[in-house]
Amino acid sequence: MEITIRNIGNSKGIVLPKPLLAQAHLEGELTADIHVIDGAIVVRKSHKSPRQGWAQAAAALVSQGDDALIMGEFGNASDEDLQW
């Protein structure tokens, strides 16, 4: 398959056909991993979790004492009487 390399500002870009994305299991993905291997551009499904690092970041906030509630316990004064 031959595709056109397009000018995009100071960069270049390509449009990947939907069937090609489907074959690579990239259809519907918002990100992908891209590498150059032996002179070939290789695009693969990203294996990084969307929330990777969140647990460590939360633990760092707790260790710094920066985990206090911003809005208080209840968003509305009348919510205090509700049973959960």
N, CA, C and O atoms as a MOPAC input file, in Angstrom:
PM7 MOZYME 1SCF
protein

 N      0.85100 1    -1.16200 1     0.00000 1
 C      0.00000 1     0.00000 1     0.00000 1
 C      0.90200 1     1.23300 1     0.00000 1
 O      1.86400 1     1.30500 1     0.76400 1
 N      0.59500 1     2.17000 1    -0.83500 1
 C      1.34200 1     3.42000 1    -0.89900 1
 C      0.46300 1     4.54900 1    -0.38800 1
 O     -0.70900 1     4.64000 1    -0.75300 1
 N      1.02800 1     5.41900 1     0.46500 1
 C      0.28000 1     6.55200 1     1.00200 1
 C      1.06000 1     7.82900 1     0.74800 1
 O      2.25300 1     7.79500 1     0.44800 1
 N      0.37900 1     8.94200 1     0.87000 1
 C      0.99000 1    10.25100 1     0.66200 1
 C      1.51300 1    10.79200 1     1.98800 1
 O      0.84000 1    10.71500 1     3.01700 1
 N      2.72400 1    11.33900 1     1.94400 1
 C      3.27600 1    12.02300 1     3.10400 1
 C      2.93200 1    13.49900 1     2.92300 1
 O      3.33200 1    14.12100 1     1.93900 1
 N      2.19300 1    14.05000 1     3.87500 1
 C      1.65000 1    15.41000 1     3.75000 1
 C      2.42900 1    16.39600 1     4.61500 1
 O      2.97800 1    16.03800 1     5.65700 1
 N      2.46300 1    17.64200 1     4.15900 1
 C      3.04700 1    18.71500 1     4.95400 1
 C      2.03500 1    19.15900 1     6.00900 1
 O      0.87000 1    19.41600 1     5.70500 1
 N      2.50500 1    19.24500 1     7.26100 1
 C      1.68400 1    19.74500 1     8.36700 1
 C      2.56400 1    20.75300 1     9.10500 1
 O      3.33100 1    20.38200 1     9.99300 1
 N      2.45100 1    22.01100 1     8.73800 1
 C      3.32800 1    23.03100 1     9.31600 1
 C      4.76400 1    22.71600 1     8.98000 1
 O      5.10300 1    22.53300 1     7.81100 1
 N      5.62200 1    22.65100 1     9.99500 1
 C      7.03300 1    22.31400 1     9.79400 1
 C      7.28300 1    20.80800 1     9.85000 1
 O      8.42600 1    20.36200 1     9.74900 1
 N      6.21800 1    20.03000 1    10.01200 1
 C      6.34100 1    18.58300 1    10.13700 1
 C      5.74100 1    17.89700 1     8.91700 1
 O      5.31700 1    18.55300 1     7.96600 1
 N      5.71200 1    16.59100 1     8.95700 1
 C      5.08700 1    15.76700 1     7.92500 1
 C      4.10700 1    14.83100 1     8.60000 1
 O      4.24900 1    14.53700 1     9.78700 1
 N      3.12100 1    14.36200 1     7.86900 1
 C      2.14500 1    13.45100 1     8.44900 1
 C      1.59400 1    12.49100 1     7.42300 1
 O      1.71900 1    12.70700 1     6.21800 1
 N      0.98500 1    11.43500 1     7.90800 1
 C      0.31900 1    10.45400 1     7.05500 1
 C     -1.06100 1    10.18000 1     7.62500 1
 O     -1.28800 1    10.34200 1     8.82400 1
 N     -1.97700 1     9.76600 1     6.76900 1
 C     -3.30500 1     9.34900 1     7.20300 1
 C     -3.35100 1     7.83400 1     7.07900 1
 O     -3.10400 1     7.27700 1     6.00900 1
 N     -3.66800 1     7.18000 1     8.18300 1
 C     -3.74100 1     5.71500 1     8.18400 1
 C     -5.17000 1     5.28800 1     7.88800 1
 O     -6.08800 1     5.69600 1     8.59900 1
 N     -5.38000 1     4.48200 1     6.86400 1
 C     -6.73000 1     4.03100 1     6.53100 1
 C     -7.35400 1     3.20600 1     7.66300 1
 O     -6.66500 1     2.46900 1     8.36800 1
 N     -8.66100 1     3.34800 1     7.81600 1
 C     -9.39900 1     2.66200 1     8.88000 1
 C     -9.17300 1     1.14200 1     8.87400 1
 O     -8.97500 1     0.56400 1     9.94200 1
 N     -9.19600 1     0.47400 1     7.70900 1
 C     -8.95300 1    -0.98100 1     7.72300 1
 C     -7.56500 1    -1.34500 1     8.24900 1
 O     -7.39400 1    -2.38000 1     8.89200 1
 N     -6.58000 1    -0.49800 1     7.97600 1
 C     -5.22700 1    -0.75000 1     8.47700 1
 C     -5.18400 1    -0.60700 1     9.99800 1
 O     -4.54900 1    -1.40500 1    10.68700 1
 N     -5.86800 1     0.42200 1    10.51600 1
 C     -5.95400 1     0.59900 1    11.96800 1
 C     -6.66900 1    -0.57800 1    12.61900 1
 O     -6.27900 1    -1.02000 1    13.69900 1
 N     -7.70600 1    -1.08600 1    11.97400 1
 C     -8.44600 1    -2.22900 1    12.51100 1
 C     -7.55600 1    -3.47000 1    12.56200 1
 O     -7.59700 1    -4.21800 1    13.53800 1
 N     -6.76000 1    -3.69300 1    11.52900 1
 C     -5.85900 1    -4.85400 1    11.50700 1
 C     -4.82400 1    -4.77900 1    12.62600 1
 O     -4.39900 1    -5.80500 1    13.15800 1
 N     -4.42500 1    -3.56700 1    12.97700 1
 C     -3.42500 1    -3.38000 1    14.03500 1
 C     -4.07700 1    -3.22400 1    15.41200 1
 O     -3.39200 1    -2.96400 1    16.40200 1
 N     -5.39800 1    -3.38200 1    15.47100 1
 C     -6.15500 1    -3.22900 1    16.72200 1
 C     -5.96900 1    -1.82700 1    17.31500 1
 O     -5.89600 1    -1.66800 1    18.53300 1
 N     -5.89300 1    -0.81700 1    16.44900 1
 C     -5.74000 1     0.56900 1    16.87600 1
 C     -7.00100 1     1.38500 1    16.64600 1
 O     -7.03100 1     2.57400 1    16.96400 1
 N     -8.03700 1     0.77200 1    16.10100 1
 C     -9.27900 1     1.48200 1    15.82600 1
 C     -9.89300 1     1.94700 1    17.14700 1
 O    -10.10600 1     1.13900 1    18.05000 1
 N    -10.17000 1     3.21800 1    17.25900 1
 C    -10.75800 1     3.76300 1    18.47300 1
 C     -9.73500 1     4.19500 1    19.51700 1
 O    -10.10800 1     4.80200 1    20.52100 1
 N     -8.47000 1     3.90100 1    19.30700 1
 C     -7.42800 1     4.30800 1    20.26100 1
 C     -7.12500 1     5.79600 1    20.09400 1
 O     -7.20600 1     6.32500 1    18.98600 1
 N     -6.77900 1     6.46700 1    21.18200 1
 C     -6.41800 1     7.87700 1    21.12600 1
 C     -4.91200 1     8.07500 1    21.10000 1
 O     -4.43300 1     9.12700 1    20.67700 1
 N     -4.15300 1     7.06500 1    21.55200 1
 C     -2.69900 1     7.14300 1    21.54100 1
 C     -2.12500 1     5.82800 1    21.05000 1
 O     -2.80600 1     4.80200 1    21.04200 1
 N     -0.87000 1     5.86900 1    20.64300 1
 C     -0.16300 1     4.67100 1    20.21200 1
 C      1.31800 1     4.87600 1    20.47700 1
 O      1.77400 1     6.00800 1    20.63400 1
 N      2.06300 1     3.79200 1    20.52600 1
 C      3.52200 1     3.85400 1    20.63600 1
 C      4.10200 1     3.84300 1    19.22800 1
 O      3.62700 1     3.10500 1    18.36500 1
 N      5.12100 1     4.65600 1    18.99400 1
 C      5.75900 1     4.71300 1    17.68800 1
 C      7.27100 1     4.65300 1    17.87100 1
 O      7.82600 1     5.32200 1    18.74200 1
 N      7.93000 1     3.84800 1    17.04600 1
 C      9.38000 1     3.65100 1    17.12100 1
 C      9.92000 1     3.50500 1    15.70300 1
 O      9.17300 1     3.22400 1    14.76600 1
 N     11.21600 1     3.69700 1    15.56300 1
 C     11.89900 1     3.38300 1    14.31200 1
 C     12.73800 1     2.14200 1    14.58400 1
 O     13.60100 1     2.14300 1    15.46200 1
 N     12.47700 1     1.08500 1    13.82200 1
 C     13.20400 1    -0.17700 1    13.97100 1
 C     13.75700 1    -0.56000 1    12.60100 1
 O     13.00300 1    -0.78300 1    11.65400 1
 N     15.06800 1    -0.63300 1    12.51200 1
 C     15.75200 1    -0.99400 1    11.25300 1
 C     15.25300 1    -0.16000 1    10.07900 1
 O     15.02200 1    -0.69000 1     8.99200 1
 N     15.08800 1     1.14100 1    10.29600 1
 C     14.68100 1     2.04100 1     9.22100 1
 C     13.19400 1     2.03800 1     8.91300 1
 O     12.75900 1     2.70600 1     7.97500 1
 N     12.40500 1     1.29500 1     9.68800 1
 C     10.95900 1     1.25000 1     9.48000 1
 C     10.25700 1     1.94700 1    10.64200 1
 O     10.65000 1     1.78900 1    11.79800 1
 N      9.21600 1     2.71900 1    10.32700 1
 C      8.40100 1     3.34200 1    11.36800 1
 C      7.36600 1     2.32000 1    11.80700 1
 O      6.57000 1     1.84600 1    10.99700 1
 N      7.37800 1     1.98100 1    13.09700 1
 C      6.49500 1     0.95200 1    13.63900 1
 C      5.53700 1     1.61600 1    14.62700 1
 O      5.96300 1     2.27900 1    15.57300 1
 N      4.23800 1     1.42700 1    14.39400 1
 C      3.19600 1     1.97300 1    15.26900 1
 C      2.51000 1     0.79400 1    15.94900 1
 O      2.02500 1    -0.12500 1    15.28900 1
 N      2.47600 1     0.83700 1    17.28800 1
 C      1.86900 1    -0.25900 1    18.04200 1
 C      0.88400 1     0.28700 1    19.05600 1
 O      0.96300 1     1.44600 1    19.46500 1
 N     -0.04700 1    -0.57000 1    19.45400 1
 C     -0.99700 1    -0.21800 1    20.50500 1
 C     -0.21700 1     0.08600 1    21.77900 1
 O      0.70000 1    -0.64800 1    22.14800 1
 N     -0.58600 1     1.16200 1    22.43800 1
 C      0.09300 1     1.57400 1    23.66100 1
 C     -0.22800 1     0.59900 1    24.77400 1
 O     -1.38100 1     0.20500 1    24.94600 1
 N      0.77800 1     0.21100 1    25.52400 1
 C      0.57900 1    -0.70600 1    26.64200 1
 C      0.54500 1     0.04200 1    27.96000 1
 O      0.43400 1    -0.57100 1    29.02200 1
 N      0.64000 1     1.36500 1    27.90100 1
 C      0.62700 1     2.18200 1    29.10900 1
 C     -0.81200 1     2.35400 1    29.58600 1
 O     -1.70400 1     2.68000 1    28.80300 1
 N     -1.02300 1     2.13400 1    30.86700 1
 C     -2.33900 1     2.32000 1    31.45900 1
 C     -2.68600 1     3.80700 1    31.47600 1
 O     -1.81400 1     4.62900 1    31.75800 1
 N     -3.93900 1     4.17700 1    31.18000 1
 C     -4.30900 1     5.59300 1    31.20400 1
 C     -4.09700 1     6.24500 1    32.56100 1
 O     -3.90400 1     7.45900 1    32.64200 1
 N     -4.12900 1     5.45300 1    33.62800 1
 C     -3.96800 1     6.00500 1    34.98000 1
 C     -2.62600 1     5.61500 1    35.59900 1
 O     -2.46900 1     5.63100 1    36.82000 1
 N     -1.67300 1     5.26700 1    34.75500 1
 C     -0.36200 1     4.87400 1    35.24700 1
 C      0.26700 1     6.01600 1    36.04700 1
 O      0.32100 1     7.15500 1    35.58200 1
 N      0.73400 1     5.70500 1    37.23400 1
 C      1.38900 1     6.69500 1    38.07000 1
 C      0.46200 1     7.42200 1    39.03700 1
 O      0.93100 1     8.15400 1    39.90800 1
 N     -0.85300 1     7.23100 1    38.89400 1
 C     -1.79400 1     7.93900 1    39.76900 1
 C     -1.62100 1     7.51500 1    41.22600 1
 O     -1.65800 1     8.36800 1    42.11200 1
 N     -1.43400 1     6.24000 1    41.49500 1
 C     -1.30100 1     5.75700 1    42.87400 1
 C     -0.05900 1     6.35700 1    43.52700 1
 O     -0.10000 1     6.76800 1    44.68700 1
 N      1.04200 1     6.40700 1    42.78400 1
 C      2.27800 1     6.97400 1    43.32300 1
 C      2.11500 1     8.47200 1    43.57400 1
 O      2.61000 1     8.98900 1    44.57500 1
 N      1.42300 1     9.17100 1    42.67100 1
 C      1.20300 1    10.60700 1    42.84200 1
 C      0.32600 1    10.87100 1    44.06900 1
 O      0.57800 1    11.81600 1    44.81700 1
 N     -0.69500 1    10.04800 1    44.27700 1
 C     -1.56800 1    10.20700 1    45.44700 1
 C     -0.79500 1     9.94400 1    46.73100 1
 O     -0.96200 1    10.66100 1    47.71700 1
 N      0.05200 1     8.91700 1    46.72100 1
 C      0.86300 1     8.60800 1    47.90000 1
 C      1.82400 1     9.76000 1    48.20300 1
 O      2.06600 1    10.07300 1    49.36800 1
 N      2.36600 1    10.38400 1    47.17000 1
 C      3.26900 1    11.52700 1    47.37600 1
 C      2.52400 1    12.69800 1    48.00600 1
 O      3.06700 1    13.37900 1    48.87600 1
 N      1.28000 1    12.94200 1    47.57400 1
 C      0.47600 1    14.00800 1    48.17300 1
 C      0.23000 1    13.74300 1    49.65200 1
 O      0.33900 1    14.64900 1    50.47800 1
 N     -0.10200 1    12.49500 1    49.98300 1
 C     -0.36900 1    12.12900 1    51.37300 1
 C      0.89000 1    12.32600 1    52.21700 1
 O      0.82200 1    12.86000 1    53.32400 1
 N      2.03400 1    11.89500 1    51.69600 1
 C      3.28200 1    12.00600 1    52.46600 1
 C      3.67900 1    13.46200 1    52.70300 1
 O      4.38700 1    13.76500 1    53.66400 1
 N      3.22400 1    14.36800 1    51.82800 1
 C      3.52200 1    15.79500 1    51.98700 1
 C      2.43900 1    16.51900 1    52.79100 1
 O      2.54100 1    17.71800 1    53.05100 1
 N      1.39300 1    15.76700 1    53.18400 1
 C      0.29800 1    16.37900 1    53.93200 1
 C     -0.57800 1    17.27100 1    53.06200 1
 O     -1.26200 1    18.16200 1    53.56500 1
 N     -0.55400 1    17.02900 1    51.76600 1
 C     -1.29300 1    17.87800 1    50.81700 1
 C     -2.55200 1    17.17700 1    50.30500 1
 O     -2.93300 1    17.34500 1    49.14600 1
 N     -3.19500 1    16.39100 1    51.17300 1
 C     -4.37000 1    15.63400 1    50.75200 1
 C     -5.64600 1    16.07200 1    51.46400 1
 O     -6.61200 1    15.31000 1    51.52700 1
 N     -5.66000 1    17.28400 1    51.99600 1
 C     -6.85500 1    17.78800 1    52.68400 1
 C     -7.96900 1    18.06700 1    51.67400 1
 O     -7.70500 1    18.41400 1    50.52300 1
 N     -9.22000 1    17.91000 1    52.12500 1
 C    -10.35900 1    18.20700 1    51.26800 1
 C    -10.40500 1    19.70000 1    50.96700 1
 O    -10.23100 1    20.51800 1    51.87100 1
 N    -10.63400 1    20.05700 1    49.73000 1
 C    -10.66700 1    21.46600 1    49.33700 1
 C    -12.00500 1    22.09400 1    49.67500 1
 O    -12.06500 1    23.23200 1    50.14100 1
 N    -13.08700 1    21.34800 1    49.43700 1
 C    -14.43000 1    21.90500 1    49.62700 1
 C    -15.05400 1    21.50800 1    50.96000 1
 O    -16.22800 1    21.79900 1    51.18900 1
 N    -14.32300 1    20.86900 1    51.82300 1
 C    -14.91200 1    20.39100 1    53.06400 1
 C    -15.56600 1    19.04100 1    52.85000 1
 O    -15.50500 1    18.47400 1    51.75900 1
 N    -16.18500 1    18.53800 1    53.88900 1
 C    -16.77800 1    17.20100 1    53.82500 1
 C    -18.02100 1    17.15700 1    52.95100 1
 O    -18.23300 1    16.16900 1    52.24700 1
 N    -18.85600 1    18.20500 1    52.97200 1
 C    -20.09900 1    18.20300 1    52.20700 1
 C    -20.12500 1    19.37500 1    51.24000 1
 O    -19.77600 1    20.49700 1    51.60800 1
 N    -20.53700 1    19.11800 1    50.00500 1
 C    -20.61800 1    20.16900 1    49.00100 1
 C    -21.73500 1    21.16600 1    49.27400 1
 O    -21.61300 1    22.34400 1    48.93700 1
 N    -22.82000 1    20.70300 1    49.88200 1
 C    -23.96800 1    21.55800 1    50.21300 1
 C    -24.25600 1    21.42700 1    51.69800 1
 O    -24.18800 1    20.33200 1    52.25600 1
 N    -24.57500 1    22.53900 1    52.33500 1
 C    -24.83900 1    22.51400 1    53.77800 1
 C    -25.96300 1    21.54700 1    54.12700 1
 O    -25.90000 1    20.88700 1    55.16400 1
 N    -26.98600 1    21.44800 1    53.28800 1
 C    -28.12700 1    20.57200 1    53.58100 1
 C    -27.78100 1    19.09400 1    53.42200 1
 O    -28.54200 1    18.24300 1    53.88100 1
 N    -26.65700 1    18.76300 1    52.78600 1
 C    -26.27600 1    17.36300 1    52.59400 1
 C    -25.82800 1    16.69300 1    53.89500 1
 O    -25.79500 1    15.46600 1    53.98800 1
 N    -25.48700 1    17.49800 1    54.88700 1
 C    -24.96600 1    16.94800 1    56.13300 1
 C    -25.97600 1    16.02500 1    56.81400 1
 O    -25.58500 1    15.09600 1    57.52000 1
 N    -27.27000 1    16.27200 1    56.60600 1
 C    -28.30900 1    15.47700 1    57.24700 1
 C    -28.66700 1    14.20700 1    56.48600 1
 O    -29.43600 1    13.39300 1    56.99600 1
 N    -28.14200 1    14.01400 1    55.30100 1
 C    -28.47000 1    12.84400 1    54.48600 1
 C    -27.84700 1    11.58200 1    55.07100 1
 O    -26.75100 1    11.63400 1    55.62800 1
 N    -28.53400 1    10.45400 1    54.94800 1
 C    -28.01800 1     9.16200 1    55.34700 1
 C    -27.43200 1     8.47400 1    54.13400 1
 O    -28.11000 1     8.37500 1    53.11100 1
 N    -26.21000 1     7.99800 1    54.20400 1
 C    -25.56300 1     7.33400 1    53.06000 1
 C    -25.55200 1     5.85500 1    53.28200 1
 O    -25.05400 1     5.10800 1    52.44000 1

